Amino acid sequence: MSQHHTLQADSLLTLPARRGACLWVESGTVWFTADGADVVLAAGQRYWIEEDEPLLLQAMHPSRVRLTEPLRTASAISGLERLRRYLQNALSQG
């Protein structure tokens, strides 16, 4: 099951995210903080939620987002997300 939300530019939205859920930006650009880091997602990008905590989103442009229910393989997804971040960080340090 998914929840769809439409945001106007500069509007705020709090989502009750659970570990293993996926936030998908269908259109626009949103900003939020997760795990102590700022995250900016543009249309077509996704973010797998790693902790049970609310997300406070701010739309940088008119945006539409979808929050999906946690998957049963949340721990595997969490591990893949950590690996992606590690590789991204390693590549950016060159």
C-alpha positions in Angstrom: 0.0 0.0 0.0 1.2 3.5 -0.8 0.4 7.0 0.4 0.6 9.8 -2.2 1.1 13.4 -1.2 1.3 16.6 -3.3 3.3 19.5 -2.0 3.5 23.1 -3.1 6.9 24.8 -3.3 8.3 25.6 0.2 5.6 23.6 1.9 6.3 21.2 4.7 5.0 17.7 5.3 5.6 15.2 8.1 5.4 11.5 7.2 5.2 8.7 9.8 7.9 6.6 8.2 8.9 3.1 9.3 12.1 1.2 8.7 12.0 -0.5 5.4 9.5 1.9 3.8 10.4 3.7 0.6 10.0 7.4 -0.2 9.7 7.9 -3.9 9.7 11.4 -5.5 7.3 11.2 -8.5 7.8 14.8 -9.5 9.6 17.9 -8.2 12.4 18.0 -5.6 12.2 17.5 -1.8 14.7 18.0 1.0 14.7 16.2 4.4 17.1 15.0 7.1 17.6 11.3 7.8 20.2 9.6 9.9 21.7 13.0 10.6 22.3 13.8 7.0 20.5 16.2 4.6 19.0 14.4 1.7 17.7 16.0 -1.5 15.7 13.8 -3.9 14.6 14.8 -7.4 11.9 13.2 -9.6 12.5 9.5 -10.0 14.7 9.1 -7.0 14.0 6.9 -4.0 15.1 6.7 -0.5 14.8 3.6 1.7 13.9 4.5 5.3 16.4 3.0 7.9 14.8 4.1 11.2 11.3 4.3 12.7 11.0 8.0 12.9 8.9 10.7 11.3 10.3 12.5 8.2 9.9 16.2 7.8 9.9 17.0 4.1 10.2 20.4 2.5 9.3 20.8 -1.2 11.9 22.8 -3.1 9.5 22.9 -6.1 5.9 21.7 -6.5 6.3 18.0 -5.8 4.5 14.7 -5.6 5.9 12.0 -3.3 4.8 8.4 -2.5 5.6 6.6 0.7 5.3 2.8 0.4 4.8 0.3 3.2 8.0 -1.4 4.7 9.1 -4.5 2.8 9.8 -7.8 4.4 13.4 -7.6 3.3 14.0 -4.3 5.1 17.3 -5.5 6.6 18.6 -6.5 3.2 17.6 -3.1 1.8 19.1 -1.3 4.7 22.4 -3.1 4.1 22.3 -2.2 0.4 21.6 1.4 1.2 24.6 1.5 3.6 26.8 -0.1 0.9 25.5 2.5 -1.7 26.4 5.4 0.7 29.8 3.9 1.4 30.6 3.6 -2.3 29.3 7.0 -3.0 31.4 8.5 -0.3 34.5 6.6 -1.4 34.1 7.7 -5.0 33.6 11.3 -4.0 36.8 11.4 -2.0 38.6 10.1 -5.1 
